[in-house]
Amino acid sequence: MPRFGINPSRGKTLDFEAPRVTVAVLTFVPNLSGYFQHRLEVSKLALQSILKNTEGAYELLVFDNGSCPELVQYLKQLHAEGQIDTLVLSRHNIGKLNALWRIGQLAMGELIAYTDDDVYHMPWWLEKHIEILDTYPNVGAVTGFYIKQRVNMSSNATLKWARELKRKT
């Protein structure tokens, strides 16, 4: 059947501007028993902490990696309420690396603030991370996660850099 007329959107420009940051959350709660018994509540708390403690413009992208119906329903509700900007629901668990790859493809922001669904976000968490990136433009990644094994290595590298900088000035 042929179409009649012209698409009313043709020739119009969008007033949409992508936010600088995409906050991306990967969720996975396959069931509500055993190891995952309380995981639905944990995931809800993590998402609520982002919504409550993130200032400024950002895209909230949630990729669900094959979760139980209870979490999927909750995510759909947040999306319908406009609290989640982009929601991807995978019927199957495609693995973390594949999900991260897809998040990278879908994110609109130039910066991706990635988190798992079991992290509580404190007030100003995103602003402080962005402040570090803006202050030190050669930094490739910023994390709020304490990685014990890396502390000595990164501390020694930072001290070496500071000593070299001091010698140059």
Sequence and secondary structure as in RCSB ss.txt:
>XXXX:A:sequence
MPRFGINPSRGKTLDFEAPRVTVAVLTFVPNLSGYFQHRLEVSKLALQSILKNTEGAYELLVFDNGSCPELVQYL
KQLHAEGQIDTLVLSRHNIGKLNALWRIGQLAMGELIAYTDDDVYHMPWWLEKHIEILDTYPNVGAVTGFYIKQR
VNMSSNATLKWARELKRKT
>XXXX:A:secstr
    S  TTTT        SEEEEEEE    SSGGGTTHHHHHHHHHHHHHHH  SS EEEEEEES  HHHHHHH
HHHHHTTS SEEEEESS   HHHHHHHHHHH  SSEEEEEETT    TTHHHHHHHHHHHSTT      S  HHH
HHHHHHHHHHHHHHHHHH 
